[in-house]
Amino acid sequence: MDENEEITEEQFYAMVESTGTTAEDFDTAVKDMYGVLYSPDGKKLIRFTDPKVTDYMVQPGTEIICAEAFIIFDGNMENCNRVERITIPQSVKLIGGGAFSGCKCLKYVNIPPDLHLLGWGAFRACYNLEIDSQDPELVFENKMLIDRKNKMLLAYLGTDSVFPVPDEIEIIDDYVFFNCKFLTEVTLPENVRVVGNHAFSLCDHLVNIHLGNSLKYLGNNSFELCSKLESIVIPDTVTVIGAEAFSHCGALKDITWSKNLEFISCNAFYACDSLETLELPPTVKEIGDEAFQGSWHLNEVILPQGLEYLGSKAFAFCSQLSHVVLPESLNEIGGGVFAGCVSALNVESRSPRFMVEDNMLIDYATYTLVSHWGIGNQWITLPDIIQNIAPYACSGLVNAETLNLPAGLLSIGECAFEDCDNIERIVVPLGCVDTVRQLLPEAMRNKVVGE
């Protein structure tokens, strides 16, 4: 890489896109003597196809090795590629994401001296690999590939159970520790500012993670499916938790929140079954869609004064949820926020805009049914004031058999009655039958009767 050349964000994403493949690429591809697929001009290696080849030299003149180029899936969706040595010519400028991912037999690969892009997870799970870097900025040592210029950890190919990240690192790249089955403990140095997307996903033996006090961003899916992670301390420097960051962390029960946290993205703590109480810091302004959905041991939620947005299905199917207080500061609540919760759920609203009655949350500014909960109810009657039913508002009313809708209904949101498969009759006032039928999903229209 030219150390004086700065790549813009637009150029970066253009390079990433150019490493992808299309159906047309495969239709027009030409084969070399090993059956490896190249573009007609020879500039793109599209796909390595023969699992029996153990030593391969990429054709001279190749400029791009496409994403997932050396993955050959077997019947169990595992990479069955048996290649041990890959030699890459100096002409290669771009290597796509996951290009060599899962090549468990790979022992040698070189990185050319003028590489412009090394995609995410390019060497994931290549535990036997030694990388010969001819680029002075990319250094391979102690089973780590490090970008010295950007102080970024690009790959970890070791099998240690306890791993202290070197002090010089400031960025953990996407997918660096993805599916590392050996890891039980990781310590990030004080300098680390970013934990990338999927950085620790599927590390299902990870018990302890120590985050540095300079951390600013936890990426999307960063700790998804870390099934043994029991506690996390989120440093006060973190203001945003990425989408699905701790999704399906089934053992997670103890969270120390950043005192400056503002945004919890969608699905961030989806299906965190061991969470029991939730008390968020007063700085939180937004809780994303489905943020805590399916956290079925969650019992009590204290939402901060200052919260402005509570996302759709944020606490849906939290089957043991018993008490929630909605703060006065709320401006918007997404549909089905408490979908699938039990009738005993006590929701208190301190906002004059949102009112609670008979297991229903109603937005009085727009006359919208936001959420209806109580999975045991068989007879559902919506108040006459309701003009709109939000998306997912009645989702999860699995025992409902009869639904009474008001005369002034103007709209029904997408999936408003998702998983309400036992509804047999939808009763509306005479004269409204045709109108309501047009608002309902096609599968429910023949259940409408006028009374």
C-alpha positions in Angstrom: 0.0 0.0 0.0 1.2 3.5 -0.7 1.5 5.1 2.7 0.8 8.5 1.4 -2.4 7.5 -0.4 -5.7 7.9 1.6 -8.7 5.9 0.5 -12.1 7.5 0.8 -15.1 5.7 2.3 -16.7 5.8 -1.2 -13.6 4.2 -2.7 -13.5 1.6 0.0 -17.0 0.4 -0.5 -16.5 0.4 -4.3 -13.5 -2.0 -3.8 -15.6 -4.2 -1.5 -18.4 -4.4 -4.1 -15.9 -5.3 -6.8 -14.9 -8.4 -4.9 -18.4 -9.8 -5.0 -19.7 -12.2 -7.6 -22.9 -12.3 -9.8 -24.7 -15.0 -11.7 -23.3 -13.5 -14.9 -19.7 -13.8 -13.5 -20.3 -17.6 -13.2 -22.0 -17.8 -16.6 -19.2 -16.2 -18.5 -16.3 -17.6 -16.4 -13.4 -19.5 -18.0 -11.5 -22.3 -16.4 -7.8 -22.8 -16.0 -6.1 -26.2 -16.0 -7.3 -27.0 -12.5 -10.9 -25.9 -13.2 -10.6 -22.7 -11.2 -13.0 -20.1 -12.5 -11.7 -16.7 -13.8 -13.3 -13.8 -15.5 -12.8 -13.8 -19.3 -10.1 -11.1 -19.0 -8.3 -13.1 -16.3 -8.4 -10.2 -13.8 -10.8 -11.9 -11.3 -10.4 -15.2 -9.6 -14.1 -16.1 -9.1 -14.1 -19.6 -7.5 -11.7 -22.4 -6.7 -13.5 -25.6 -7.4 -11.3 -28.7 -6.9 -10.9 -29.8 -3.3 -8.1 -32.3 -4.3 -5.7 -29.6 -5.4 -3.1 -29.0 -2.6 -0.7 -26.5 -4.2 -2.1 -23.6 -6.3 -0.6 -20.6 -7.9 -3.0 -17.8 -8.8 -2.6 -16.8 -12.4 -0.3 -13.9 -13.2 -2.3 -10.7 -14.1 -5.0 -11.5 -11.6 -6.1 -8.3 -9.8 -9.0 -9.5 -7.6 -9.6 -12.6 -5.5 -13.3 -12.6 -5.0 -15.1 -13.0 -1.7 -15.3 -16.6 -0.5 -13.3 -17.7 -3.6 -11.7 -20.7 -1.9 -14.7 -22.0 0.0 -16.0 -25.4 -1.3 -19.0 -26.5 0.7 -19.6 -30.1 1.5 -22.9 -31.7 2.5 -22.6 -30.3 6.0 -21.9 -26.8 4.8 -18.3 -27.1 5.9 -15.4 -25.9 3.7 -13.9 -29.1 2.3 -11.1 -27.4 0.5 -7.8 -29.3 1.0 -5.5 -26.7 -0.5 -2.3 -26.4 1.6 -0.3 -23.7 -0.3 -1.5 -20.7 -2.3 0.8 -18.4 -4.1 -0.6 -15.0 -5.0 1.1 -12.8 -7.7 2.1 -9.2 -7.1 -0.7 -8.1 -9.5 -3.4 -8.9 -6.9 -4.8 -5.7 -5.4 -8.0 -6.8 -3.8 -8.9 -9.9 -1.7 -12.5 -10.3 -0.8 -14.2 -11.1 2.5 -13.9 -14.7 3.6 -11.7 -15.5 0.6 -9.9 -18.3 2.4 -12.3 -18.8 5.3 -12.3 -22.3 6.8 -9.4 -23.6 4.7 -8.3 -25.8 7.6 -5.4 -27.4 5.6 -4.0 -24.2 4.4 -0.4 -23.8 5.6 1.0 -21.0 3.4 -0.3 -17.9 1.6 1.6 -14.8 0.7 0.2 -11.2 0.7 1.4 -9.2 -2.2 3.3 -5.9 -1.6 0.7 -3.5 -3.0 -2.6 -4.9 -1.6 -5.3 -2.3 -1.4 -8.0 -4.4 0.3 -8.1 -7.4 2.6 -11.7 -8.2 3.2 -13.3 -9.2 6.5 -12.6 -12.7 7.8 -10.3 -13.5 4.8 -8.4 -16.1 6.8 -11.1 -17.1 9.4 -10.4 -20.5 11.0 -7.2 -21.1 9.0 -5.5 -22.3 12.2 -2.6 -24.0 10.5 -1.7 -21.0 8.3 1.5 -19.1 8.2 1.1 -15.8 6.3 4.1 -14.5 4.3 3.4 -10.8 4.1 5.3 -8.9 1.4 3.5 -5.7 2.4 5.6 -3.9 5.0 2.4 -2.5 6.7 0.9 -5.9 7.2 2.8 -8.0 9.8 2.1 -11.6 10.7 3.4 -12.6 14.1 2.2 -14.8 17.0 -0.6 -16.0 14.8 -1.9 -12.4 14.4 -2.1 -10.3 11.2 -1.8 -6.7 12.1 -2.1 -3.6 10.0 0.6 -1.4 11.5 -0.4 1.8 9.8 -4.0 1.7 11.0 -3.3 -0.1 14.3 -5.8 -2.7 13.4 -6.0 -6.4 14.2 -7.0 -8.1 11.0 -6.9 -11.8 11.9 -6.2 -14.1 14.7 -5.3 -17.7 13.8 -4.3 -19.0 17.2 -5.8 -21.6 19.4 -5.0 -20.1 22.8 -7.9 -20.0 25.4 -6.7 -16.8 27.0 -5.7 -14.0 24.6 -4.4 -10.5 25.5 -4.7 -8.2 22.5 -1.5 -6.3 21.9 -1.3 -2.8 23.4 -0.7 -1.1 20.0 -4.1 -2.2 18.7 -6.9 0.4 18.4 -9.3 -1.4 16.1 -10.5 -5.0 16.1 -11.6 -5.7 12.5 -14.8 -7.5 11.5 -14.9 -11.2 12.1 -11.4 -11.4 13.7 -12.4 -13.9 16.4 -15.5 -15.2 14.7 -16.3 -18.8 15.8 -13.1 -19.2 17.8 -14.0 -22.2 19.8 -10.9 -22.1 21.9 -11.3 -18.6 23.4 -12.4 -18.4 27.0 -11.0 -15.0 28.0 -10.0 -11.9 26.0 -8.5 -8.7 27.3 -8.6 -5.6 25.1 -6.0 -2.9 25.8 -6.9 0.6 26.8 -6.2 1.9 23.2 -9.0 -0.1 21.5 -11.6 2.2 20.2 -13.7 -0.1 17.9 -14.9 -3.7 18.1 -15.9 -4.6 14.6 -19.0 -6.3 13.3 -19.1 -10.1 14.2 -15.7 -9.7 15.9 -16.5 -12.3 18.6 -19.7 -13.9 17.2 -20.1 -17.6 17.9 -17.3 -17.7 20.5 -19.4 -20.1 22.4 -16.7 -20.8 25.1 -16.0 -17.2 25.8 -16.7 -16.5 29.5 -14.8 -13.3 30.2 -14.2 -10.2 28.0 -12.5 -7.1 29.4 -13.2 -4.0 27.3 -10.8 -1.1 27.4 -11.8 2.4 28.6 -11.2 4.0 25.2 -13.9 1.9 23.5 -16.4 4.0 21.6 -18.2 1.5 19.4 -19.5 -2.0 19.8 -20.2 -3.3 16.2 -23.2 -5.2 14.9 -23.3 -8.8 16.1 -20.0 -8.2 17.9 -20.8 -10.8 20.6 -23.7 -12.6 19.1 -24.2 -16.2 20.2 -21.5 -16.1 22.9 -23.6 -18.5 24.8 -21.4 -18.7 28.0 -20.8 -15.0 28.5 -22.4 -14.2 31.8 -21.4 -10.6 32.4 -20.2 -7.5 30.6 -18.9 -4.1 31.7 -19.6 -1.5 28.9 -17.2 1.4 29.3 -18.5 4.9 29.8 -16.9 5.9 26.5 -19.5 3.8 24.6 -22.5 5.7 23.3 -23.9 3.2 20.8 -24.4 -0.6 21.0 -24.7 -2.1 17.5 -27.5 -4.2 16.1 -27.6 -7.8 17.5 -24.4 -7.0 19.5 -25.3 -9.5 22.3 -28.1 -11.3 20.6 -28.6 -14.9 21.8 -26.2 -14.5 24.7 -28.2 -16.9 26.8 -26.1 -16.8 29.9 -25.8 -13.0 30.1 -27.4 -11.8 33.3 -25.1 -9.0 34.6 -24.6 -5.8 32.6 -22.8 -2.7 33.8 -24.0 0.0 31.5 -22.0 2.9 30.1 -23.0 6.1 31.9 -23.0 7.9 28.5 -25.0 5.3 26.5 -27.5 6.9 24.1 -28.5 4.3 21.5 -29.3 0.6 21.9 -29.7 -0.7 18.3 -32.2 -3.2 17.0 -32.0 -6.8 18.4 -29.0 -5.8 20.5 -30.1 -8.1 23.4 -32.5 -10.4 21.5 -33.1 -13.7 23.4 -30.8 -13.0 26.3 -32.7 -15.5 28.4 -30.9 -14.9 31.7 -31.6 -11.2 32.0 -33.9 -10.6 34.9 -34.0 -6.9 35.6 -33.2 -3.9 33.4 -32.3 -0.5 34.6 -30.9 1.7 31.9 -28.8 4.9 32.5 -30.6 8.2 32.1 -28.6 9.1 29.0 -30.4 6.5 26.8 -32.5 8.1 24.1 -33.4 5.2 21.8 -34.1 1.5 22.2 -34.3 -0.2 18.8 -36.7 -2.6 17.3 -36.8 -6.0 19.0 -33.9 -4.9 21.3 -34.8 -7.2 24.2 -37.4 -9.5 22.4 -37.5 -13.0 23.6 -35.6 -12.4 26.9 -38.1 -14.5 28.6 -36.7 -14.3 32.2 -36.8 -10.5 32.1 -39.1 -9.5 35.0 -38.9 -5.8 35.6 -37.9 -2.9 33.3 -37.1 0.6 34.4 -36.9 2.9 31.4 -35.1 6.2 31.9 -36.7 9.7 31.9 -35.2 11.1 28.7 -36.0 8.0 26.5 -37.6 9.3 23.3 -38.0 6.2 21.1 -39.0 2.7 22.1 -38.8 0.3 19.1 -41.3 -2.1 17.6 -41.4 -5.4 19.5 -38.7 -4.1 21.9 -40.0 -6.3 24.7 -42.1 -8.7 22.7 -42.4 -12.3 24.0 -40.7 -11.5 27.3 -43.1 -14.0 28.9 -42.2 -13.2 32.5 -42.2 -9.5 32.3 -44.4 -8.1 35.1 -43.8 -4.4 35.4 -42.8 -1.6 33.0 -43.0 2.2 33.5 -43.1 4.3 30.4 -41.5 7.7 30.9 -43.1 11.1 30.1 -40.3 11.8 27.6 -41.4 9.2 25.1 -42.3 10.6 21.6 -42.7 7.4 19.7 -43.4 3.7 20.5 -43.2 1.0 17.8 -46.0 -1.4 17.2 -46.2 -4.6 19.2 -43.8 -3.4 21.8 -45.3 -5.9 24.3 -46.6 -8.5 21.9 -46.8 -12.0 23.3 -46.5 -10.9 26.9 -48.8 -12.2 29.6 -52.0 -10.6 30.8 -50.5 -10.0 34.2 -48.0 -7.5 32.7 -48.6 -4.1 34.4 -47.6 -1.2 32.2 -47.7 2.3 33.7 -47.5 5.3 31.4 -46.4 8.7 32.6 -46.8 10.2 29.2 -50.1 12.0 28.4 -49.8 10.8 24.8 -49.7 7.0 25.6 -52.5 5.5 27.6 -52.9 2.0 28.9 -56.3 0.2 29.3 -57.3 -3.5 29.3 -53.8 -4.7 28.2 -53.7 -2.2 25.4 -51.3 0.6 24.8 -52.9 3.4 22.8 -51.3 6.4 21.2 -54.0 9.1 21.8 -52.2 11.6 19.4 -53.0 9.4 16.4 -55.7 7.1 17.8 -53.5 4.1 17.2 -53.4 0.8 18.9 -49.7 0.4 19.6 -49.7 -3.0 21.4 -52.1 -5.5 22.8 -50.9 -8.2 25.1 -52.3 -11.1 27.1 -51.7 -14.4 25.3 -54.6 -16.1 27.2 -57.4 -13.9 26.0 -59.9 -15.5 23.6 -62.1 -12.5 23.0 -60.5 -9.3 21.8 -62.5 -6.0 21.6 -60.8 -2.8 20.4 -62.1 0.5 21.7 -64.3 2.7 19.4 -61.6 5.4 19.5 -59.1 3.3 17.6 -58.6 4.4 14.0 -55.3 2.7 13.2 -53.7 -0.6 14.2 -49.9 -0.4 14.3 -47.7 -3.1 12.7 -47.4 -6.2 15.0 -49.8 -4.5 17.5 -51.7 -7.7 18.2 -49.0 -10.2 17.3 -48.8 -13.2 19.6 -52.4 -13.3 20.7 -52.3 -17.1 20.1 -55.5 -17.9 22.0 -57.7 -15.2 20.5 -60.7 -16.7 18.7 -63.0 -13.6 18.3 -61.9 -10.1 17.3 -64.2 -7.1 17.5 -63.1 -4.1 15.4 -64.5 -0.5 15.6 -66.4 1.2 12.9 -63.9 4.0 12.3 -60.9 1.9 11.4 -58.7 3.5 8.8 -55.6 1.4 8.6 -54.1 -1.9 9.7 -50.3 -2.2 9.8 -48.2 -5.0 8.4 -48.3 -8.2 10.5 -50.7 -6.6 12.9 -52.2 -10.0 13.7 -49.0 -12.2 13.2 -49.3 -15.5 15.0 -53.0 -15.0 15.7 -53.8 -18.3 13.9 -56.8 -19.2 16.0 -59.0 -16.2 15.2 -62.2 -17.6 13.7 -64.5 -14.5 13.7 -63.8 -10.9 13.1 -66.9 -8.8 14.1 -67.4 -5.3 12.7 -70.4 -3.0 12.7 -72.9 -3.4 9.8 -71.9 -1.2 6.9 -68.2 -1.6 7.5 -67.7 -5.1 6.3 -66.3 -4.3 2.9 -64.0 -1.6 4.2 -62.5 -3.7 6.9 -62.0 -6.6 4.6 -59.9 -4.5 2.3 -57.7 -3.5 5.3 -57.1 -7.0 6.5 -54.6 -9.6 5.1 -56.2 -11.7 2.4 -56.1 -14.8 4.6 -58.4 -13.1 7.2 -61.0 -11.5 4.9 -63.4 -14.4 4.8 -63.7 -14.3 8.7 -65.3 -10.9 8.7 -68.9 -10.7 9.8 -71.2 -7.7 10.3 -73.3 -7.3 13.4 
